[in-house]
């Protein structure tokens, strides 16, 4: 019997039986207030989720348990598709079984704060003026999990299109379109079934989450790395501080690898192939003016490059006792190729002595999942 990763929603445990992880937020979908300067238009409310022909079409049909993508049951009058017309024509993909979580939306906004204010991408508008209002709107959502209905908004077959689209008329659909930033955001959907189904609770539900590209997350955003230049005003002093950090980094790497002589995943001991990966990110330590933490060997793990990337970008983390914790952002196929079993009873461990505060920071701020939801 297959083992599944598990997640807890409203105190009910679910198996993650499938997932789709790579739906980029196209500029054409973004709310007009967030659009990039190079693009025009208002943005459309329907979200592309794949193609409905061939093998790929079977993939999204199986995932959503909906097989009539793009049929003529919609929009012959050229009027906008609505949930009412979708119900009449049988175009409802999932009715009130999809949901966003308030905590995920807040985490996204925390991650995106630096980009909202520094704006490395060029937008039509100054989006910094929108950030606090949007954050408050999410904070004021009445419940942690907000359910909604999606329906088929695909182009019909007479137009010789095979792009599958979904949309919703519910408030949360409009809200997430106003939060996300184009090109650097993406949608992940988990398909969940109850671990212990009952007559009333035996159908799948779909967890919609929004995520941000790693390099735009607040703690690694280019604006965060400039913090060191805010410390002194004197140019010579700036250069001296930068030089001392570079020298310190070399000592830091040596100390990390001496303390942790091999990657716990690959077992590689050749230090030319090991990376001294910060647990609490270096940029955060510098921003907080904590050179002691930035150069503390206990704030580091010796990892080979693939596993350094998994840890650094928040796909995995560790408990205070050193047990590996796998997130839900990767497919079972990918975990298998990485030689990691996220459902194993006895997972790989590290020795966490005196790293507990650093690991706590990583779980709360770097790890991409909400740790309390994982079981």
ZIHUSUL-V236543 format. One line per field, one symbol per residue. burial: # if it has 9 or more other C-alpha atoms within 8 Angstrom, else .. A space follows every 10 residues. Layout:
burial = ???
//
This chain:
burial = ....####.. ..#######. #.###.#.## #..###.... ..######## ##...###.# ###..#..## .####..... #.#.###... ########## ##.###.##. ######..#. ..##..#... #..##..#.. .....##### #######... .########. .###.###.# ########## ####..#... .#.####### ###..##### ##.##.##.. ......##.. .#.....##. ###.###..# ####...##. ..######## #.#####..# ...####.## #####.##.# ########## .####.#..# #...##.... .#....#.## .#..##.### ####.###.# ..#..
//
